[in-house]
Amino acid sequence: MRAAVLHGTVGAVVLSALTVPPAGGVTSASRAAGEVAVAAQRAADEGIRFGRCPAVEGLPDGVRCGTVKVPLDYARPDGEQISLTVSRVKAGGKDAKGEKVARQGALVFNPGGPGASGMFFPLIGYLPEWKRIAAAYDLVGYAPRGVGRSAPLSCQDPGRLHRGPSPAPTHPTEAYKRERISRAKAYARGCAQRSGSALRHYHSLNNARDLDVLRAALGERRLTFMGTSYGTYFGALYATLFPSRVRRMVFDSAVDPDPDQIWYQNNLDQSAAFEERWADFRAWVAKHHGVYGLGDTPEQVLRSYERAAARLAVRPAGGEVGPGQLRSALLQAAYYDDYWPQRALALSAYLKGDPKPLVQIAGPYPEAAVEQENANAVHTAVECNDGPWPTRWRVWDRDNTRLARTAPFGTWDNVWTNLPCAYWGGPRQRPVDVRTGPGELPPTLILAAERDAVTPYDGAIELHRRLWGSVLVTERDSGNHGIGGGPNKCVNGYLEAYLLEGRLPVRRAACAPHPEPSARRGGGVEELRSSVAGQTRAAKPYL
């Protein structure tokens, strides 16, 4: 999602420590909207030739794939073109009773990141929660620029991605900080060396422009779009730049679009929110002490985790899972509570002498190294290009040292993920001021869980405030990330009513939380629901 996949509130960024090159801004963004027209018209004329998907996509025969060309640089719409991969399953046309359903066009989806691919999205139509929507809409996914086969970015040799077991210091020493600064500088250099001058064109504003070209290529006069996590951010950019081309838009688990938040402050806010979600997980594990034996209070569960981390520091599980891998696996539990049973079981088994479940969920997957390295590269490039970042280490050190006093679990990992942006060599965009006035934009739907750590709830409130006529539906006392089409029937009812009928409540509505997971359940259909609804994990290097 962004450097912000880790929000958290810490003081304002010192302006003297920021670099704000004169790229982007509302004026140049408005000018760029006119430049998109050339590419959009060309795409409308050419369309997309859908056919059998390449084997590398791993999609079944029922899904069809194609490509759409977009300008690398929209200031030169007739210059170098790059191809974005697109997937589609046509509208089923019949409801559960076999009655005909009118086609409403294409529903385009983005799962977030930045760095995640939406090519899998058409498969969601097989889930019961999506059957009615799949009957009325062509389900369209795509890989944004830089992702997968869409002019892929790379910042390092994928073979160097997994370096073996790693430490996870909650309060890193000065020597460790110097090591991570060196690695961040090397990574930023690697991005520039491996991607060249094209690197500067991978940012959220161009992702929004690409979305309009895709709309035209699909033959849609107006766009119906659903974005999750980071997808809500460039979806909001689209709504700001092209409000008259919006038909319906769903923002699921919204990024705070305030220009001052993009992306450094959003990351701080996220780190704080992850600490709260880590506490939620420990409280749930404590309630099921009889199953896992990790302690009957959150504090005792924390001590069990610390005991495991200390043991792994001396002797990594399977020779490859150290404290860093353990924490990364547990941070993933913040995304979906369906992950909780599996994580608790693995931690419990390890402390009882069986490391295999922990190695299974936390160990490296070399076969996925290329995909993960690509996701990391896109995540870094987009966030670093999108806006100003502190360029002095003392600012990062000050803000995160302060934050780690109250949010120690994931704060420093988030720093290391985004620190290359401090040493980024290319120009930065000036974030667009997302907002629409009365009558400019059709009604839109925002979905948010109150305890979401990846995109804290305040971001949904801010987006709701900025998009005139938007409606905010809140899942109370829940922290899942990407809630549309998931286990909450109330949320799904609002989603269906909007997409199928254009019907919305007045301004705001709330749903009771979905049931907590069973202590003995993990994986299966529930994890599939969660991963299809959210699917941002691959785009965060440690989440």
N, C-alpha and C positions, 0 to 999 in steps of 0.2 A: 503494500500500500503506500507507503511513503516513509520517509525518514520518520514518518509519523506513524508507522505502525506501532509506535510506542509513544503514547501520549503521556503527559504528566505535566503538572503545573510547576514551573520554576520561574524565576524572574525573567524580565524582558531581556532581549538580546541587546548588547551594547552596540550602538550604531557604528562606533568607530572601529569595531572588529568585523564589520560586514563589508562584503564587496557587492555592489549593486550596479552592474553594468547596464547600459541603456537598451536592453532588449526586452521585448514584450510590452506590458502595459496596456491599458484599455485602448489608447489611441491606435497603436500599431496592431493590436488584436482586431480592432474594427476594420482596419485597412486589409488585414489578412483575410477577413471574412469575404471580401470581394475577390481576393486571389483564389479562394477555394472554388469559386464558381467555374473557373476554367477546368479544373480537374474533375469537378462534379459532373459537368456537362459531358466531358469525355467518357467518364465512367457510365453515365446514363446511356450514351450511344453504344458503348461496347457491351455493357451488361457483364454477367458472370457466367462462364460456361461450367456448369456443375457436372461432375462425373465421378467415377470411382475414386475413393480416397487412397492416397499413397499408403503403402504398408506401414511406413514410419509413424503415421498418425495413430495407428492402433485402433481404428474405428470400424465397426461392423458394416456390412454391405448396405444396410438401410440408410446410412448416412452418406451424403454426397458432398464432395469438396470442389473448390475452385479457388481462383485468385482474383484480386482486384489490384490495379496499379494506382499508386498515389505518388505525388512528388516527394522526393527527399526533402526539398526546400520549397516551401510554398511561395516564397518570394520569386521563385523561378519555376512556375507551374509547368512549363514546357521543357524543363531541364531533366536531370536524372530522375528516373522513376524506380520505385521499389515495389515489390509485390507482397501483398498481405494474403495469407491463407485464410480461407473461409469454409465453414461447414454448415450443412443445412439438412433438416428433415422437414418435408412439406407438411402442412396442416393435415391432420387426420380426416377432418370433415364430418366426423360422426361422434356423437356423445356416447356415454356408457350404455344407453338404451338402443343405440343404433340409429337414432334420429339424426338427420342432416344438420350440420352446424355451418353457418356462413363463415367463410374465410375473412379474417380481419387484417391480413397482411403479414409482415415479418416482424417477429420479436427478436431484437438483437440483444445479446447478453455479453457483459464483461465481468469476469470474476474478481478483478482487483490486481493487487501486486504493489507497485508496478512490477511486471515480469511474469505474470501468470497468463496462461493460454486459456481461451474459452472454446477451443475446438471440440471439447467433450460435451458442450452444453446441449446439443440436440438429443443426447441420450436421456436427458432428464424427463423427457416425455413418457418414458416407460414407468416412472414412479407414479403411484396412485394420486399423490397430491397435485400432479401436473397434468393429469389426463384431460381435464376440461380445457385448459389453456392450450395444450398441444392439439386439440381438435380444431381450434379456431385460428391458430397462428402457425406459420412456418417458424420453426425454432432455428435461429441462426447464431452460430458462434464464430469467433475468429481469433487469430493470434495477432495482437497489436504489433506495430513496428518494433523490430528488435527481438521479438519472441519467437522461439521455435524456428520455422522456416521463413519467417517474415523478415528478411534482411537481418539475420541474427547478429547480436552483439556478443562480444567476448572480452574479458579483461584479464584472464590468466589461463594457463594450461589446466584443463579440467582434471588432469592427473594429479595436480597439486592441491586439489580441493580438500581432500581428506588427509590430514597430516597425522592421523593417529590420535590417541587420547590426549585431551587438553585440560588445562586447569580452568577453574572458574572462580577466581578470587572475588569475594564480595567487596573487599576494600583493597584494591590493587596497590602494590608497592610502586615507588617512583621508577624503579628499574623495569617493572612489567609495563608501566605506562609508556616508557620510552620505546620498548620493543613494539608495542601496538601502534605507536605513532609511525615508526619506521615501516611497519607492514602496511599501514594506511597510505603512506606516501608511495610505496611501491605499487600498491593496487591502483591508485589513481594514475600513475605513469603507465601501467599496463593497459588500462582502458584507452588512454590516448594513443599508445603505440599500436595496439591491435585493431582499433576501430578508425583511427585517422581523423580527418577533418569532418567526416560524416557524423561524428559523435555528438556534435552540438545540436543536431536536428532531432534528437530523441528526447522529447519533453512532452508535458501534458497538453500544451496548447496544440501541438501537432497531432496528438492522439485525438483531440476533439475535432480537428479538421479532417483527419482520416475517417472519423465516424460519419461525417457528412458525405464524403465521397462514397463510402460503403452504402449509405442510404440510397444515394442516386444509382449506384450499380445494381442494387436490388430492385430498382423500379418503384421505390416508395416515394410518394410525394411528401409525406411527413413521416418522421421517425417514431417508432415505438421501441423503447429502450429500457433495459433493466441493468443497473450496475450495482455491484456489491463492493464494499470497502473502497479501495482506490478508484474503482469504476464509478463511484458516486462523484468523485472529484472532477474527472474530466467530463463526466456527464453533466455536471453543473456548469462547467465551462461551456459545453455545447449549448445548454439552455440559455446562457447569457449571450453567446455569440449569434445563435441561430434560433431565437425563440419562435419565430413563425414557422419553422420547419419541424417543430415538435408536435406529435400527436398525443402520446402518453409516455410518461417517464416514471420509473420506480427507482428510488434511491434506497438501497438496502444496506444498513449499517454505515452511516454517513461520516465521511471525513469532514472535519471542520474546515470550511473553505476560506475563512478569514485570511487575507493576504499576509497578515502578520504571523500566522500560524505555519505557513508553508516554508520549509518543513521542519525546521529546527524545534520550534516550540511545540508542534504537534508530537514530536518524538518524546519530548520531556513529559507531556501530558500522558502519553501512552505508557511510559515506564511507571508512572504513578498508578495508573489504572491496572496494570498487570500485577502490581503488589496486592491490590484488593482482590483480584480474581484468584491469585495464588492462595489467599486466605480463604476464599470460598471453597476451593478444592480441598484444602486441609480440613475445613470444618465438615465437609461431606465425608471424607475418609474417616474422621474421628467418630462420626455417627455410625460407621460400619466397622468399628474396631473388632467386633466379633468375627468378621470375615477376613480382614487384612492384618489385624494384630499390630498396627502401626501406632497405636495410642488412642485414648478416648477423649483427648482434647486437641485442638489445633496446635497448641504448643508442643505436645508430645509428638505429634506427626512431624512437626518441624525438626525436632531432635532426631527422629528416625531418618529423615532426609539427610541431615548433617552427618549422622553416623555413616550412612551409605557413601556420601561424598568423600568423607575422610578415608574410608576403606578403599575406594576407587583410586584415590590419589596415590596410594601405596601400591596397589595391585589392580590395574584396569581389568574390567570384566572382558573376558575373551581376548585380552590383549589390545582392545580397541575402544572400549567405553570408559572414559575417565569422568571426572566431575563436570567438565564442560558438556559432554554428551548427555549426562544424566539431567543436567539443568535444562538443556535444550528440549529434551523429551517431555519434561514436566511443564515447560513453558507452552508447549503445544496444547496442553490441557486447558489453557485459557481460551482457546478458540471455541471449543464445543464440549459441553459436559458429557457427551457420549464417549469422549476419550477417557474420562475419569476412571472407570473400572479397570481398563487395560493398564493405565499408568500405575494405579494403586497396586494392582496385582503384581506387576513387574518389580516394583520397589519392595513389596512384601516378600516375594520369592527370593530376590537377591539377598535380603537380610537374613533369610532362612537357609541360605546356602546354595540356591539355584540361580545362577546368573543368566540362564538361557532366555527367559522372557525379556530381561532388560537389554540384552544384546540384540534381540530381535527388533525392539522398538527404537533403540538408541544407537545401534551400530551403523556404520557406513553402508551405503548401497552403491558400489562402484558402477553398476550398470546405469544408474541415474545421474552420474557425475556431470555429463555433458549438459543435460537438461537443467540441473541445479546451478551449474556455473553460469549458464546463459541467463537464468532467472535472476541470479545475483547481479550480473552485469547490467541488465536492464533496470533493475531496481535502483542501483547506484546511479546510473546515467540519468535517468528521469528525475530522480529527486535532487541530484546535484545541479542539474541544468535548470530546474524549475524555479529556483529562487535564491535569495542570499543566504549564506551560511557564515557563522563565525570563522574567521581565518586564523585566530590566535588560540593556541591550545589552552591558554590560561582561562579563557571563557568557558570552554567545554569542561575543563577540570573543576572550575568553581561551581558551575551550575549543577553538574552531576555529582560532585562530592556532597553538595548540600542535599540533593534529592535522595541520594543513596542512604542518608541517615534514616529516612522514613520508608524508602522503597528500595531495599538492597537487592531484591531477588533478581531482577532483570535489567537494572539500570545500566550497568557497565557493559553488558553484552550488547545493548542497544547502541551505546556509544561506539563500540568497535565496529558494528555493522555500518554506521553512517559516517565515521570519521574520514573516509576518503574525500568527502565533500569539503572538508577544510582545506584540502590541497588540490582541489580541482582546477585544471588549467584553462578550461574553456569559458566562454561568456555565459552569464546566467540570465534567465528570464526575470522580468518583474511580474509577480503574480497578478493575474487579472482580478479585478474586484467583482466577484460573483454576486449578481443581484438582478432582479427583474421587477418592473413596476406593474401597476394595475393594468390588466388586460393584455400585457405583452406575451404572456406564456399561458398555455392551457393548464388546468389544474394538474398537479403532480402529487405523487405519493411517496412519503418518506417512512421507512420502517426502521425501528431501532429497539434494541434491548437495553434496559436501564443499566445493567452491570457489564456491558460489553467492554472488554479491555483493549481490544485491537483498535476500535474506533469509539472512544468514550462518548457517552450520551450527550455531552455538551455540544459535540459536533453536529448532531442531528437537530438540536434546538437552534443552533446558529444557521444551519442551512434552511430550516423552516422559516426563520426570520427573514432571510435574504431572498427567498423565492416567493414572490407574491402569489397567493392562491394555493400554496402547497398545503397538504394535510399530513400531520405526523401521527402515526400509529405506534404506540409504545408497548412492548412486552415488559410488564412489570416484574421486578425481582428476578430477572434472568440475565445471563451473560453470554449467551450464544452469539456468534458472529456470523451474520448472514442468516436471517430468520425467515425470509420469504420461501414458501414451499417446503418448510421444515416440519417439525412435529407439532407446532401450535396451530390448531384448527381455527382459532379465532383470527390469528394473523393471516392465515391462508384465505379465510373468507373475505377479508378486506382486499387482499391481493387479487383474488378472482373477480370480485365485484368491480374493481377498477379496470383491470385489463379487459374483461369481457363486456362490461356494460358502461364503463366510464363513470361509475357511481362511487362517490366518496362521502365519508362523514363530514361534519362541519368542523374544520380546522384541526381538531385533535380527537383521538380515541385511544383507549387502553385495553389491553388484553391481560388476563391472568397468566402467570408463568406456565410453561409446559411442565409436565411431571419430571422430577429429578430421575436420573438413570438408576436402574437397579444395581445393587452392589455386585451382582454376579454376571452382569451382562457387559459385553464389549464387542465392538466391530459390527459386522453384518450390515443389514439394511440401514440401521440408524446412522452408522458412520458414512454410508453412501449418501444418505440424505444431507448430512452435514457438509460433506466435502463438495457436493454438487452445488449446494446453496452458497457456500462461502468460497472455498478453494483459493485461499490466498497464502496458504502455508508455504508453498514452494517459492514464493517470491520474497520471503524473508529468510535471509541466510541462516538465522538461528531459530526460526519459529516453524 
